[in-house]
């Protein structure tokens, strides 16, 4: 292209500087020259310009007015692409008339190669192209022949600031969308228990996110009471984290509730849940643990099936004990071949069950990466003196979290279900309150 020389006195003076450039004795070579920053406001700028004279003028203006800018010069878009693969600058000064790219195509290719701020350089008769470039994603444009050193400096600084503001806005929007998606998934994983107004069972659910909550886990639970007064509950955990694990957990939880409402229980229920898992999982190695139980208030019993899930805490007259009934493999381990035996456990009037996911006891509790374990969790439960269900579950989780502080907090999400019998008077009061 034909160089367009700025008409400012400073630029004319700088154009007369004598520096050595191959094949151009009186024109400097900015490619071998970088302007070291003179203060803390550094900015790395990549100049894409095929004309050595124009490149020299840009460098001279930067030296005169903006010592904090470090300039690198390339002559073509192909050379610029190689540079951008190595390091993304703060700003790109882009000539729109290059040997291997012209106009908005050059801008599109630069933006595809990097996320840097872009200021385009246009000729005197190309102002409309400059405006079109800004509409296409450039942060600013400059008209050659009308650029003063302070204008160039200001354009580069403002372009970098605009780009940073744009990135912040995009990141904020993405964060908001991520939070909304997490909220939707959590509502699917952790529903409100579906109990009759006069239910004989009280349920206290809890959920605490781990420190990697940006990657939502697949912990889920649900409680449904049928027309006969039997209370069905499930708690489970899909392996892995992220939206795939959470979506699979939602599918399993919804499948379980549908099966309960249609009268499907027992081993057939777990087998159908496994079929849902196999259909919904994105990775053939994904599995899910689960514990299902059916509480029979009239008989004061709980029928429990365990599919690879950890045991539970059982409160009796003797205090808290660890309860781990016989079980089968996790869902997805032996598709179509697994067996999950049922165990009936007596639950006297003062008994209670606490079901939870493994994040409650598998977290590290010190800097040596030692884990709390089942024994440690049972010790914590026995040390809690309160008999209030809500206070008990909150204090238990808080004590686990306190122990995990030296290692950075809970590694995994925690879901917990506390189930107990209501007294006859309490169930009657709640039924009357619901009817009024």
C-alpha positions as CSV (number, residue, x, y, z in Angstrom):
1,X,0.0,0.0,0.0
2,X,1.1,3.7,-0.5
3,X,2.1,5.2,2.9
4,X,0.0,8.0,4.2
5,X,2.2,10.3,6.3
6,X,0.8,12.2,9.3
7,X,0.8,15.9,8.9
8,X,1.7,16.7,12.5
9,X,5.1,18.4,13.1
10,X,6.1,15.8,15.7
11,X,5.4,12.9,13.3
12,X,7.4,14.6,10.5
13,X,10.4,15.1,12.8
14,X,10.3,11.5,13.9
15,X,10.1,10.3,10.3
16,X,13.6,11.7,9.7
17,X,15.3,9.7,12.4
18,X,18.1,7.5,11.0
19,X,17.9,3.8,12.0
20,X,18.9,0.8,10.0
21,X,16.4,-1.4,8.3
22,X,17.3,-4.2,5.9
23,X,17.0,-2.9,2.3
24,X,15.8,0.5,3.6
25,X,18.7,2.4,5.0
26,X,16.8,5.5,6.1
27,X,13.7,3.7,7.5
28,X,13.9,2.1,10.9
29,X,12.8,-1.5,11.5
30,X,10.3,-1.7,14.4
31,X,10.4,-5.5,14.2
32,X,13.7,-5.5,15.9
33,X,12.8,-2.6,18.2
34,X,10.6,-2.7,21.3
35,X,9.7,0.3,23.4
36,X,10.3,-0.6,27.1
37,X,7.6,0.7,29.5
38,X,8.7,3.6,31.6
39,X,6.0,3.3,34.2
40,X,3.6,0.8,35.6
41,X,0.8,1.3,33.1
42,X,2.3,-1.3,30.6
43,X,0.5,-2.4,27.5
44,X,1.7,-4.8,24.8
45,X,0.6,-3.7,21.4
46,X,0.9,-5.7,18.1
47,X,1.1,-3.5,15.0
48,X,0.0,-5.3,11.8
49,X,1.2,-3.1,9.0
50,X,2.9,-4.0,5.7
51,X,4.4,-0.5,5.1
52,X,7.7,0.1,6.9
53,X,7.2,3.9,6.7
54,X,3.7,3.8,8.4
55,X,5.1,1.4,11.0
56,X,7.9,3.8,11.7
57,X,5.5,6.7,12.3
58,X,3.4,4.7,14.7
59,X,6.5,3.7,16.7
60,X,7.8,7.2,16.7
61,X,4.4,8.6,18.1
62,X,4.4,5.9,20.8
63,X,8.0,6.8,21.8
64,X,7.1,10.5,22.0
65,X,3.8,10.3,24.0
66,X,3.3,6.8,25.4
67,X,6.5,5.2,26.8
68,X,4.4,2.6,28.7
69,X,3.5,0.8,25.5
70,X,5.6,-2.1,24.2
71,X,5.3,-2.3,20.4
72,X,5.8,-5.4,18.2
73,X,5.5,-5.0,14.4
74,X,4.5,-7.7,11.8
75,X,4.0,-7.1,8.1
76,X,1.1,-9.6,7.3
77,X,-1.9,-11.3,8.9
78,X,-0.2,-14.7,8.5
79,X,2.8,-13.5,10.6
80,X,0.4,-11.9,13.1
81,X,-1.5,-15.2,13.5
82,X,1.8,-16.9,14.5
83,X,2.4,-14.1,17.0
84,X,-1.1,-14.4,18.5
85,X,-0.7,-18.1,18.9
86,X,2.4,-17.4,21.1
87,X,0.9,-14.5,23.2
88,X,-2.2,-12.4,23.1
89,X,-1.4,-8.7,23.3
90,X,-3.4,-6.1,25.1
91,X,-4.2,-4.3,21.8
92,X,-3.9,-4.9,18.1
93,X,-3.3,-2.0,15.7
94,X,-4.6,-3.4,12.5
95,X,-4.2,-2.0,9.0
96,X,-7.2,-2.9,6.9
97,X,-5.2,-3.2,3.7
98,X,-2.7,-6.0,4.0
99,X,-1.2,-8.2,1.4
100,X,-3.1,-11.3,2.6
101,X,-6.3,-9.8,4.1
102,X,-8.3,-6.6,3.4
103,X,-11.1,-4.8,5.1
104,X,-13.5,-6.4,7.5
105,X,-12.1,-9.9,6.6
106,X,-8.8,-8.9,8.2
107,X,-10.6,-7.8,11.3
108,X,-12.7,-11.0,11.5
109,X,-9.5,-13.1,11.2
110,X,-7.8,-11.2,14.0
111,X,-10.7,-11.5,16.3
112,X,-11.0,-15.2,15.5
113,X,-7.3,-15.6,16.5
114,X,-7.3,-13.6,19.7
115,X,-9.5,-11.8,22.3
116,X,-7.3,-8.7,22.3
117,X,-8.7,-5.2,21.9
118,X,-8.5,-4.0,18.2
119,X,-8.0,-0.5,16.8
120,X,-8.2,-0.4,13.0
121,X,-6.1,1.9,10.9
122,X,-7.9,3.3,7.8
123,X,-7.0,5.7,5.0
124,X,-8.4,9.2,4.6
125,X,-11.1,7.9,2.3
126,X,-12.1,4.9,4.4
127,X,-13.9,6.5,7.4
128,X,-17.1,4.4,6.7
129,X,-15.0,1.3,6.8
130,X,-13.7,2.4,10.3
131,X,-17.3,2.7,11.5
132,X,-18.2,-0.6,10.0
133,X,-15.2,-2.2,11.8
134,X,-16.4,-0.9,15.1
135,X,-19.8,-2.4,14.4
136,X,-18.0,-5.7,13.7
137,X,-16.2,-5.8,17.0
138,X,-13.3,-3.3,16.8
139,X,-12.9,-1.1,19.9
140,X,-11.9,2.0,17.9
141,X,-10.5,3.3,14.6
142,X,-7.9,5.8,13.5
143,X,-7.6,7.7,10.2
144,X,-4.0,7.8,8.9
145,X,-2.8,11.2,8.2
146,X,-4.9,12.6,11.1
147,X,-3.3,10.8,14.0
148,X,-1.4,12.8,16.7
149,X,0.7,11.0,19.3
150,X,-1.8,11.8,22.2
151,X,-4.7,10.6,20.0
152,X,-3.0,7.3,19.3
153,X,-2.1,6.8,23.0
154,X,-5.7,7.6,24.1
155,X,-7.2,5.3,21.5
156,X,-5.0,2.4,22.6
157,X,-5.7,2.9,26.3
158,X,-9.4,3.4,25.8
159,X,-9.6,0.3,23.5
160,X,-8.0,-1.8,26.2
161,X,-10.4,-0.5,28.8
162,X,-13.4,-1.1,26.6
163,X,-12.3,-4.6,26.0
164,X,-11.8,-5.3,29.7
165,X,-15.2,-3.9,30.4
166,X,-16.6,-6.2,27.6
167,X,-14.9,-9.2,29.1
168,X,-16.2,-8.4,32.5
169,X,-19.8,-8.0,31.2
170,X,-19.6,-11.3,29.3
171,X,-18.2,-13.1,32.4
172,X,-20.9,-11.6,34.6
173,X,-23.6,-12.7,32.2
174,X,-22.1,-16.2,32.0
175,X,-21.9,-16.4,35.8
176,X,-25.6,-15.4,36.1
177,X,-26.6,-18.0,33.6
178,X,-24.5,-20.6,35.4
179,X,-26.1,-19.6,38.8
180,X,-29.6,-19.9,37.2
181,X,-28.8,-23.3,35.7
182,X,-27.4,-24.5,39.0
183,X,-30.6,-23.3,40.8
184,X,-32.8,-25.1,38.4
185,X,-30.7,-28.3,38.7
186,X,-30.7,-28.0,42.5
187,X,-34.5,-27.7,42.6
188,X,-34.7,-30.9,40.5
189,X,-32.3,-32.7,42.8
190,X,-33.6,-31.5,46.1
191,X,-37.4,-31.3,46.1
192,X,-39.9,-30.5,48.9
193,X,-41.0,-33.8,50.5
194,X,-44.4,-34.8,49.4
195,X,-46.2,-35.7,52.6
196,X,-49.8,-36.0,53.6
197,X,-51.1,-33.3,56.0
198,X,-51.6,-35.8,58.8
199,X,-48.4,-37.7,58.1
200,X,-46.9,-39.7,61.0
201,X,-43.4,-39.0,59.8
202,X,-41.3,-35.9,60.2
203,X,-38.6,-35.2,57.6
204,X,-35.7,-32.7,57.9
205,X,-33.7,-32.4,54.7
206,X,-30.4,-30.6,54.3
207,X,-28.0,-29.9,51.4
208,X,-24.6,-28.2,51.6
209,X,-22.5,-27.5,48.6
210,X,-18.8,-28.5,48.6
211,X,-16.0,-26.0,47.8
212,X,-16.1,-27.0,44.1
213,X,-19.8,-25.9,43.9
214,X,-19.1,-24.3,40.5
215,X,-19.2,-28.0,39.3
216,X,-22.6,-29.1,40.7
217,X,-22.7,-32.6,42.0
218,X,-25.3,-35.3,41.4
219,X,-26.5,-35.7,45.0
220,X,-30.3,-36.1,45.2
221,X,-33.1,-37.1,47.6
222,X,-36.8,-37.3,47.7
223,X,-39.6,-38.3,50.1
224,X,-43.2,-39.3,49.0
225,X,-46.1,-40.6,51.1
226,X,-48.6,-42.8,49.4
227,X,-52.4,-43.1,50.0
228,X,-51.9,-45.9,52.5
229,X,-49.7,-43.8,54.7
230,X,-46.4,-45.5,53.8
231,X,-43.6,-43.0,53.5
232,X,-41.0,-43.7,50.8
233,X,-37.6,-42.1,50.8
234,X,-34.6,-42.2,48.6
235,X,-31.1,-40.7,48.8
236,X,-28.5,-41.1,46.1
237,X,-25.3,-39.8,44.5
238,X,-24.3,-39.8,40.8
239,X,-20.5,-40.2,40.3
240,X,-18.7,-37.1,39.1
241,X,-19.5,-33.4,39.0
242,X,-20.8,-30.9,36.6
243,X,-24.0,-30.5,34.6
244,X,-24.0,-34.1,33.2
245,X,-23.9,-35.6,36.7
246,X,-26.5,-33.2,38.0
247,X,-28.9,-33.8,35.1
248,X,-28.5,-37.6,35.6
249,X,-29.3,-37.1,39.3
250,X,-32.5,-35.1,38.4
251,X,-33.6,-37.9,35.9
252,X,-33.1,-40.6,38.6
253,X,-34.9,-38.5,41.2
254,X,-37.9,-37.9,38.9
255,X,-38.0,-41.5,37.9
256,X,-38.0,-42.6,41.5
257,X,-40.9,-40.3,42.4
258,X,-42.9,-41.4,39.3
259,X,-42.3,-45.1,40.2
260,X,-43.5,-44.5,43.8
261,X,-46.6,-42.7,42.7
262,X,-47.5,-45.5,40.3
263,X,-47.0,-48.2,43.0
264,X,-43.6,-49.6,41.9
265,X,-41.4,-50.3,44.8
266,X,-38.8,-52.8,46.0
267,X,-36.1,-54.3,43.7
268,X,-38.1,-53.6,40.5
269,X,-37.9,-50.0,41.4
270,X,-34.1,-50.0,41.6
271,X,-33.9,-52.0,38.4
272,X,-36.0,-49.5,36.5
273,X,-33.9,-46.6,38.0
274,X,-30.8,-48.4,36.7
275,X,-32.4,-48.5,33.2
276,X,-32.9,-44.7,33.4
277,X,-29.3,-44.3,34.5
278,X,-28.0,-46.3,31.5
279,X,-30.1,-44.2,29.2
280,X,-29.3,-40.8,30.6
281,X,-25.6,-41.1,31.5
282,X,-23.1,-39.4,29.1
283,X,-20.3,-41.7,30.1
284,X,-20.5,-45.5,30.3
285,X,-18.4,-45.4,33.5
286,X,-20.9,-43.2,35.3
287,X,-22.7,-45.0,38.2
288,X,-25.0,-44.0,41.0
289,X,-25.4,-45.1,44.6
290,X,-28.7,-45.1,46.3
291,X,-30.6,-46.1,49.4
292,X,-34.3,-46.6,49.3
293,X,-36.6,-47.2,52.3
294,X,-40.3,-47.5,53.1
295,X,-41.5,-46.4,56.5
296,X,-44.6,-48.1,57.9
297,X,-45.9,-46.0,60.8
298,X,-48.5,-48.7,61.8
299,X,-45.7,-51.3,62.3
300,X,-42.9,-48.9,63.3
301,X,-40.6,-50.5,60.8
302,X,-38.4,-49.4,57.9
303,X,-37.8,-51.6,54.8
304,X,-34.3,-50.7,53.4
305,X,-32.5,-51.5,50.2
306,X,-29.0,-50.3,49.5
307,X,-27.3,-50.0,46.1
308,X,-23.7,-49.3,46.8
309,X,-24.6,-46.4,49.1
310,X,-23.0,-45.8,52.5
311,X,-24.8,-46.8,55.7
312,X,-26.9,-44.6,58.0
313,X,-27.1,-43.3,61.5
314,X,-29.7,-44.9,63.7
315,X,-30.8,-43.3,67.0
316,X,-32.3,-45.7,69.6
317,X,-32.6,-45.6,73.3
318,X,-28.9,-46.4,73.5
319,X,-28.0,-43.4,71.4
320,X,-26.6,-43.2,67.9
321,X,-25.3,-46.3,66.2
322,X,-24.0,-47.0,62.7
323,X,-26.5,-48.9,60.6
324,X,-25.3,-50.7,57.4
325,X,-27.7,-53.3,56.1
326,X,-26.7,-55.9,53.4
327,X,-26.8,-54.4,49.9
328,X,-25.9,-54.8,46.3
329,X,-23.7,-52.9,43.8
330,X,-24.2,-49.4,42.7
331,X,-26.6,-48.8,39.9
332,X,-24.8,-49.2,36.6
333,X,-22.1,-51.6,37.8
334,X,-23.9,-54.9,36.8
335,X,-26.7,-53.8,34.5
336,X,-29.6,-56.3,34.6
337,X,-27.8,-58.7,36.9
338,X,-27.5,-57.0,40.3
339,X,-29.5,-58.0,43.3
340,X,-30.5,-55.6,46.2
341,X,-31.8,-57.5,49.2
342,X,-34.4,-55.9,51.5
343,X,-33.8,-55.6,55.2
344,X,-36.5,-54.7,57.7
345,X,-35.4,-52.6,60.7
346,X,-37.6,-51.9,63.8
347,X,-37.9,-48.3,64.7
348,X,-39.4,-47.7,68.1
349,X,-41.3,-44.5,68.9
350,X,-38.2,-42.6,69.9
351,X,-36.0,-43.9,67.0
352,X,-34.7,-41.8,64.1
353,X,-32.7,-42.4,60.9
354,X,-30.2,-40.1,59.3
355,X,-29.4,-40.9,55.7
356,X,-26.7,-39.0,53.8
357,X,-24.3,-39.0,50.9
358,X,-20.7,-39.8,51.3
359,X,-19.5,-36.2,51.2
360,X,-20.5,-36.0,54.9
361,X,-17.7,-38.4,56.0
362,X,-15.3,-38.8,53.2
363,X,-13.9,-35.3,53.3
364,X,-10.4,-34.5,54.5
365,X,-10.2,-33.2,58.1
366,X,-6.6,-32.0,58.3
367,X,-3.6,-30.9,56.3
368,X,-2.4,-34.5,56.1
369,X,-5.5,-35.4,54.0
370,X,-6.8,-37.8,56.6
371,X,-10.5,-38.5,56.2
372,X,-13.2,-38.3,58.8
373,X,-14.6,-41.8,58.0
374,X,-17.7,-43.6,59.3
375,X,-16.2,-43.9,62.8
376,X,-15.4,-40.2,63.0
377,X,-18.9,-39.3,61.9
378,X,-20.5,-41.6,64.5
379,X,-18.3,-40.0,67.2
380,X,-19.4,-36.5,66.2
381,X,-23.1,-37.6,66.2
382,X,-22.7,-39.1,69.7
383,X,-21.2,-35.9,71.0
384,X,-24.2,-33.7,70.0
385,X,-26.5,-33.4,73.0
386,X,-29.6,-31.7,71.4
387,X,-32.7,-33.8,70.7
388,X,-34.1,-31.3,68.3
389,X,-33.9,-32.8,64.8
390,X,-33.2,-29.5,63.0
391,X,-30.5,-28.5,65.5
392,X,-28.9,-32.0,65.4
393,X,-28.5,-32.1,61.6
394,X,-27.2,-28.5,61.4
395,X,-24.7,-29.0,64.2
396,X,-23.5,-32.3,62.7
397,X,-22.9,-30.7,59.3
398,X,-21.2,-27.7,60.9
399,X,-18.9,-29.8,63.0
400,X,-17.9,-31.7,59.8
401,X,-17.3,-28.4,58.0
402,X,-15.2,-27.1,60.9
403,X,-13.0,-30.2,60.8
404,X,-12.6,-29.8,57.0
405,X,-11.3,-26.2,57.3
406,X,-7.6,-27.1,57.5
407,X,-7.8,-28.9,54.2
408,X,-9.8,-26.1,52.5
409,X,-13.4,-27.1,53.3
410,X,-15.7,-29.9,52.2
411,X,-14.6,-31.5,48.9
412,X,-18.0,-32.8,47.9
413,X,-21.6,-31.8,48.2
414,X,-23.6,-33.2,51.1
415,X,-27.2,-34.3,51.1
416,X,-28.9,-35.5,54.3
417,X,-32.3,-36.8,55.3
418,X,-33.4,-37.0,58.9
419,X,-36.5,-39.1,59.4
420,X,-38.4,-39.8,62.6
421,X,-41.9,-40.7,63.9
422,X,-44.2,-37.9,65.0
423,X,-46.1,-38.1,68.2
424,X,-49.9,-38.7,67.7
425,X,-50.7,-35.3,69.1
426,X,-48.2,-33.5,66.8
427,X,-49.5,-35.2,63.7
428,X,-53.1,-34.3,64.7
429,X,-52.1,-30.6,65.3
430,X,-50.4,-30.4,61.9
431,X,-53.5,-32.0,60.2
432,X,-55.8,-29.5,61.8
433,X,-53.6,-26.6,60.8
434,X,-53.5,-27.8,57.2
435,X,-57.3,-28.1,57.1
436,X,-57.9,-24.6,58.4
